[in-house]
Amino acid sequence: MFGRLSASIRAVAAALVLAAMAVSCQPDPQDPGQGGSGLVVTENALTLANPVVAAKEGSQYLTVEATGNWTLTIDYADLASEEDLPEEWVSLSAKEGKAGSKKVVLGWTRNYDEDQRSCKIVLSVGRDDVVLEFTQRGVKQNNPVAGLHSDPVPGWLELPATDDPNLYFFTHDMQHGGVTKRNYSFYLDPQACLAIWVAYPLNNNLAGSGSRTDKWALDPKVPREFQPVIFSGFKGGYDRGHQLPSADRLTSGANEQTFYGTNMTPQKGELNQKAWASLEGKVRTWSNQFDTLYVVTGCDLNGYSDYAYDNDGKAIPVPVGYFKALLGFKKSGTIGNSTKQGGYTAIAFYFNHEYYADSEIMGQSMTIDDLEDQMGIDFFPNLEARVGKDLYTKIESTPDSWWK
């Protein structure tokens, strides 16, 4: 156990050093002489996108806003007995700074225990202390859920990492031109009865031709109790929001699978029918210009508080946001950054679960690295074996103005 934890700590420490170096190379927003905004902070605050994280190791940005010189400390003692203090499983890339706004990389090791663990992050500015609680879940559901059996995980480029013991991987095939091909894959959270993400390849050929079937159905691979039953829709005024859009799979047979409950989330119409639908259209347009566009669409359940109800009366969590991660491949390397990146280029998007104007869509774009930090998901891990670590890192972290 201690050997595994030590290796994990070293891995996170190395990641933090690299992240800190990357952050330190950026203009300091509190120093106008370095190209920052020079914004004056009027209130001390700590902001963390995900204050509750999964058992696996990871990192994310912690935003510090301070009215003067500040320090950060990690307080474990208040949440543990004196006889059994926890190990130092949280790390910070910076523990002090000057007035202004600054992003600090918060990292954590893997939790091998069944119980969750917590600590307090304390920002001290003069006599003022701001406290933020940070919690990591335990590995409580390592035992298989009765009736659920994951499919084997292939090495397809579109697939994110599938290393969460609490989630289950499934994939659906389709008949296309007389050939069996993959339709889409998904990562199911059986407690939430929702797929955390749906992943699939897309181009004009794979989209096919036909029409929307509206054949709402149960996914035959997943027991009824672990998916939304929504033949007559969600109760509570939510749309049945596709993760894999119907229009991305128009061939007979493939389209019907997009109406499975496992491909649906309760989504507000003000997002689903507006900016989200427009983004889906952009994705189809972009895919026609690549040999293949690898797509991951997912929902963010971190910190959810609302529920919709399916036709069986199950309470289904309402996501707090939605994301897309896109990896395009053009063998000729004639699109944007793909000319210098082995034919690949990538972009990500995150939308809060609310209304956006179409003009705001590209403003929600970010690098794959940034979305990984926000969601704690490793996107396109199979790409590294194809292009090498250096190019892989560049593809994920380099903005590309070609997407518009």
Steps between C-alpha positions, in 0.01 A plus 500: 500500500768752601698422184199572284426825682859617473503438126170684469630795699810519280282494186276779626799702617657475155175606339475796736851613417422495129168674555661763718766561236225543241313741726817694581567556131171687462462876558423574864151657514603696809801658326407730207870512411475132398194550286248434778180691557608666825149430633455610861341230719256636759415176684702195604372180342585140404332340199517134398300358208470154658516498883406129499710269280522129419733250669759510220794742512473829314542877504304817429536876531428676828434871447631730773371858525670708766499862609859477627788260553364150558588147607331165440502212746341154502326411825443125549478495882152644545348215300689208655568360846828592669587131518461442129598810302479447123802511274570817303311400187442853363768721340512862381721649228522828697441576866543877506458802278414867465173690464294415195363190332710189445443139392669236715517135399337276760601135474395187689611137520281195441277395789523124544269491802126440497425815699519852363756742638487877543719795584465875530685741272564821693577834335651746747520871414608703802249411772240374254467124435293347220435127533402262219428131566635248248381138493616190314262208472601153612493182295168383638360317199791285393269199508306446175140620487267206441383489138774729365793360305734738317597429141871455418663841448659538152778742412282733292619859479173657614494319836592686821666307782277233656674451835219589742393181685154648564414546130420252222607503136273395213510528123244457221572381146313592183467360151636746250533419131481129577786528751482489880643822646496664841209735557580651841634418845396631840615503863209430733456621856247246634419709807408801288344287220689721253795465267780730614616517139419364155782462245489432126677563167334733251529589133250543218512130416440382857213747547328332205163594359145454618273670747441532873304201629391618847488135608557550871619174651688333784863412443509116480848491657396674823232387749199727518577615855833654389378717211236769450161363390367793296249377242286800597789728593641626829268644763602849606507683168833365370576393143625153420845628404705279270872467568559340160268713282246319285625695196850353546365150428226502237545145364216261588588300809769744609249782548274286717790441740535874557157491668605256772456629854875468561562770238268749673526755779240743640596820320343844511339599172663844520836328452405185307298675231720809470880526531553128562313411179703763315824353634390154384450647153848651508645161598336335198632775271850464644487121467439526126838671462696230686567143405355421845393714793512318835229635731441473874181654640434491872308638794640650819341362819744665740298690758156431348198578718193458275323187378270408214280190518469226241187301416577249777531777758879474531674823604751586225764764583485815289853579373654833596669525159594327176825460310643392167855391419589482130805344334520544123723303265589605145764276345616777269546733798339799331277621785623753757757362742471154342764611248762480779336238721500181298162575346323551836342802663264529797261726689266475798185676621322535833151647551327566828144367496342827393418717198774621263468707185649347185755783501632366834573145381865543408553693821439172682791331323820394675792263458466129575740553791270762651195273473697215657586727793137601539343155468774270630470285187793386284389559140649319198759297698546260206636781282836512679596152377446617140675835500740492797488688830639835378254534212215364710556771761515768232172389339315510832638832621535717188207728404409486131325794336377275218192406704239771456 
